[in-house]
């Protein structure tokens, strides 16, 4: 099959960021982000301490048309230059997904363009091929508010889950820890910021599943340990909160390193040597976790890839890119695919009870 260059408009509305982007994939596989416009709803949800689905959906309705126009304008492209429309069809909050999917369907029908429903997780999984030209196969650590997974990425549409969380997702644990300690929303960035002034050795928190067989994660016990330590130290001073955040973050980073090391070994044994360890998702912005993983990869002589911060959180550029790869390789999914609040990346993997809140911040 002869592969041609394609230009796609991407739309992302799975949670509380509304985004539109235009991305170009050349015939030789190189990619260029021509525009990537993101509208964040953080301020709208901060007073509630988390994302309110109805508020998120209404905000998508109000913002999306303008963002699509802005993305086209910034890209220097017109409707006639597009080869297709890619849209997040899941997983995520159903109200937000429906806004994006229906908008994308309307544009595709009006302009006579192919419609490519994209798995949000696939967008994260393939970002490294856009930003760094990372070759397959590689190990993906996907860490967000709704997902914590270690996935072998063997090619476009070829994903094997090696490990996942058996209870809380990593971002969920960060958010709940922040709430327990009285830190504002969003929790993850505020825990990281507060930890900078703390002592990571003061509170001897557990490292759940460290050293145990397999590649799964468990975060609920660590979260409980933070709560108990906070109760014992009450009333909490500013220093107590900083030390708890630093101790929690250190425990998380150590567990992530251990689970990733095991997944790399498993991948070598069962699939083949990975070209890199790629980290993606909102929690991938955490500098302490990045530093720990980079040290791990340096010690193993393995490339460590962390996309730019703006492409770790929810964005339409990764959706457009995933759609472009599928379109170029003839892997376009059914354009009538409905919005799916639950949509595993590895659909052959056994469902894991409690594996994170799908639709939370990615």
N, C-alpha and C positions, 0 to 999 in steps of 0.2 A: 504493500500500500504506500502510495506517495504521500508524504506528510507535507502540508502547506502551512504557511504562517496564518495565524488567526488573531483577531482582536475581539475581546469580550467585555461586556458590561457585567459587573458582579453586584449582587444585592445581598446584604446581611442584616437580618432583624430577629435573630434567635433569642436575644435576651434584652439587655438594656442599652445597647449601642445600635444606633441606626447608621448604616454605612453603604456607600455606593463607590464603585471603583471601575476604572477602565485599565485593562492589562493586555499587553501584546505578547504573544508567543511567536517567535520566529521559526522558520522551517528547520533551522539547525538546533532548536531546543532552547535557545536563549530567551529569557523573559525580561520584560520591562514594565514597571508600574507607571502608567501614564498619569494616573490620578488615584487618590484614595482619600475620600472625604468621610469623616467619622463624627457623628453627633452623640455625645455622651449624656446619659440621663442621671448621672450620679447624684446631682443636687436634688432631683425630683424624688429620689428614693431614700436619701440620707436620713430624713426625719423618721422614717419607718424602720431603719436599721437593716434594710434588705430590699430586694426587688419586689415590687407589687405588680403582678402580671397585668392587671387591668390598666394601671397607669402606664406601664411600658407599652402596651399595645396601642393605646391612644396617642402616645408620643410618636410612635412609628408612623401612624397615619398622618400626623401633622407635618412630620419632617421629611418623609421619604421622597416625595415628588421634587422638592427643592434640592435635595442632595443628589438625585439623579441628574438634574439639570447642571448642578455645580460640577459633578464628576465629569460629565461630557465637556463642559466648558474648559475645565482645567486641563483635560487631556488633549485638547486641540483636535478632537475627532467629532464627526457628525454621525447621525443615525445610519447613514449609508455606508459608513466605514466599519460597522460592527458585523461580526460573523455569528453572534449568538448572545443569549442572555443566560447567565448563571445565577442561581439563587439558592440560598440555604433553605432546604426543605426539612431539616431536622438534624439532630435532636435539639430541643429547646422548648420555650414556652409557646404553647399552641396559638395563642392570640397573636403574638409577634410573628410567628412563622407564617400564619395565614395572610397577614398584611404584606409581607415580602413576596410570598408565592403568588398571590392574586395580582399584585402590581407587575411582577415579572411576566405572568401569563398575558396580561393585557398588552404590555409592550411588545411581547413576542408576536401576538396575534396581529396587532396593528401594523407592525413593521415587517411581518413575514420572516421572522428570524427563528432559528432553533432555540428551544427552551431546554436548559440543562439543570435539573434539580440536583443539588450537591449536598452531601453529608458534611455538616459543619466540622466534624472531627477529621474528615479527609482533607479539608482545607488546612487545618493545623499540621496534619501528617505530611503534606507535600510542600509546605512553605520553604523548607530548606533547599529544595531543588530550584526554587525561584531565586532566593537570596544568595545562596552559596554554591549552586550547581552541584549539590551533594548527589553522589551516585548511589544507586541501589546495589545491594540491600543495606539498610541502616537500622539501628535501634532507635525508636522514638519513645521518649518519656513525655507523656501528655499529662500535665498537671494543671488543674483548674478548679473552679468552684464546684463543678458538677462531675468531673472525671479525674481519676488518677489511674493511669494505665501505662504498661510497658508493652510496646507493640513492635514486632518485626515488620518493617516496611520493605517488601520485596519488589514492588513495582506499583504502577497506577492500578488501583482496584484490587491489589493483592496485599492483605494485611493479616497478620497472625498475632493475636493477643497472647503474650507470655505471662502477664501478671496484671492484677487490678486490685482495687481496694475491696475488702470484705465488709466494710462499714462506711465510715465517713470518707469523703473525698478530701484531698489535701487543702484545697482552698476553703472548703467548708470548715475544716479544723482551725484554720487561721481566723476565719470570720467569727467562729464561736468563741475562740480564745480571746479575741479582741473585745467581744461583747461582755464576756465574763470580767474582763479587767477594766471596763469602762472606757474603752477606746472607741472613737467614732468610726462610722462606715465610710469607705470600704475598709474592712478589717485587715486584710493582708498587708497592704502598704503601710498601714499605721503600726502594725506589730513590728514590721521590719525597721521602720524609722525609730520606734521606741527602743528596740533592741540594741541600737548603736551605742547607747549610753549604759547598757547593762552588763552584768557579769554572767557569762553563759555557764559557769561552773557552780553557781551558788545553790541552785535547786537540782537535786539528783533525780531528774525525770527519767522514766523508762524509755527504752528504744524498742518499741513493739516489733516482734518478728525478726529482729536483727539476728543474723546467724542461723535462722531457721531455714529448712528446705523450701524451695519454690521461690517465686518472685512476687507474691501478693503483698499487699500493704494492709495495715490495721491502724487506724488513727483514733478510734473512740477512747481507748484506754489512756492514751497520752493526754487527750483532752480532759478526761476525768482527773488525771494526776495533776494537771494544772489547776483545776478547780479546788482540789483538796489542799494543794500547797498554798493557794491564795487564801483559803479559809483559815489555815493554820497561821498565816502571817497577818491576818486582819487585825486592825484596820490598815489597809495598804497605803504605804507612802509612795511617792513618785519613784524612789529608788527601788522599792519592792516590785513595782509594775515593770520597770525597765529590766530588772534581773529576771523576772518571770518570762518576759518576752524573749530575752536573750537565751535563756535556758530552753524554752520551748523551740525556738528556731534552731538551736544547735542540735537538739534531739531529732527534729525533722530532717535536717540536712544529713545527719549520720545515717538515719534509716534509708533515706533516698539513695545515698551512696551505696549502701549494702545491697539494697534490692536491685539497683542498676548493675552492680558488679555481677550479681547472680544471673541477671537476664542476659548480659553480654556473654557469659560463659555458656548459657543454655543455647543462645543463638548460634554461637560458633559450633556447638556440638550437633545441633539438629538442622540448621539451615545453611550455615556458612559464615565466614568471617565478615563482620559488619564493616562498612567503610567509615562509619562515624556513630557517635552517640548524639542524637538531636534532642533538644529539650524545647517544648512548645506549650502554649496555654498561658493563662494569666499569671500563675504562680511562677512560671519560668522567668519572670522579671525579678524574682528575689535574688539579690546579689550573693547572699550567703550560700544558697543552694547552688547557684551557678559556679561559685568558686570551688565548692567541694567536688562537683562533678568534673570541672576542668582539671583539677588536681588528679582525680581518678584517671581521666583519659591520658593526661601527660605521663603518668606512671605506666600506662599500658601501651604507649605509643600509638594512641588512637585519636583521630580527629574529634574535637568537641565543637558542635555547631549550635549556637543560640541565635535565632533570628533577631533583628532589631526589636526593641521594646514595642514599637507601634504595631508590629506584626505578630506579637505574642498574644495580645488581647484580641477581642473580636474585631474583625475588619473585613471589608468586601474584597480586598485585593487577593486574599488567599482563596476566596470562593471563586473569583473570576479565573484565577490561575488553575485551580483544580478543574474547573469547567473547560478551560482551554486545553489542558492535557487530555481530558476525556474526549473532547471533540476531535483533537488532532489524531488520536489513536483509535478512533472509532468505537469508543466505549460509552457513548452517550446513554444515560438511563432513560427510562420511559418518561416522556414529557408530561404525562398525566399522573405521575407519581404524586400522591397527596402529601400534605404536610404531616410530618411524623414526630411527635414529641419524644418518642423513644426510637432510636435508630443506631444500633451498635456498629462500630467500624468493622469488627470481625463478626459477621453474622453467624459463623459456625461455632463460635465460642459458647461454652455453657454459661447461661445467665448466672450472675453472682448476686445473691441477695444483699441489698444495702450498699450497692457499689456507687454511692454518690447520688446527689440530687440532680437528675438530668434537667437541663434548662437553667441551671444556676450560672453565675458569671464564669466565663471561660477566659 
